[in-house]
């Protein structure tokens, strides 16, 4: 019954989740030049230089486009990002997204407690039937690479500290640009320990 319920949740979410708005086809070569303002935090090749900033390398282009547009529109708030993306054109955004999507992610080499990895794997693959939240794998895939058509991001190898902050932001509601409140509803049911464990596990995944 557990898996049937989770399957229903996921299928329902996919049916009602809109895709990112259509955008111009991106030119990765042009995007490399245009992304210079991003490289100070996210790295030349989209591999971030600090655990608090996300890797952009190998992220799905439509997801990156949506996030940039959300920052422009103010539906996602970060003072640095809101200022940097202001004034970018549709083509600029598409080009930079194409560039970062084409890069190879260099997973974070953070030491991790094997106990947390095991606990995180259980949550990622099975959710918590008692708290009522589904498996992360339902949307982000068994290997964490996401679902491009549904605009669910690639998570494998992402920065651990960034993942923890993101889940806590969804939990508190300070981040609210998720479709149909999917992530807010899930994170609200997660304990601090579950958030940390699943972040540790996701960071350990390799693409």
Secondary structure, DSSP 4 states (H G I P E B T S, - for coil): -HHHHHHHHHHHHHHHPPPPPP-PPP-HHHHHHHTHHHHHHH-TTS--SSTTS---TT--HHHHHHHHHHHHHTSS--HHHHHHHTT--HHHHHHHHHHHHTSPP--------HHHHHHHHHHHHH-BTTTTB--THHHH-TTS--BTTTTBPP-TT--HHHHHHHHHHHHHTS---SGGGHHHHHHTT--HHHHHHHHHHHHH---
